[in-house]
Amino acid sequence: MEANGLIVSLIIGALAGWLAGNIMKGKGFGILVNMVVGIIGAFLGGYLFGLAGISIGSGIIGALITSTIGAIVLLFVVGLVKKN
């Protein structure tokens, strides 16, 4: 992966984390941690969609949707673990 691709992926992941934190009201951990969760969620979303054989589409919008869904799943799981 080129440096530009990595930077774009990190920006998309950070934006996805912010979106996921807003969607999952009360499940967020603040803007910076949500951005990190979004970056991790981007990888998780790509992995889960790949396992399921689902393709949202290519480009920035598809990556943002996939990353946001991955971040939502991660926030949900972390919220369950944090609750116990």
Summary of the structure (lengths in Angstrom):
residues: 84
radius of gyration: 12.3
end to end distance: 38.7
largest distance: 40.8
contacts: 274
relative contact order: 0.20
helix: 81%
strand: 0%
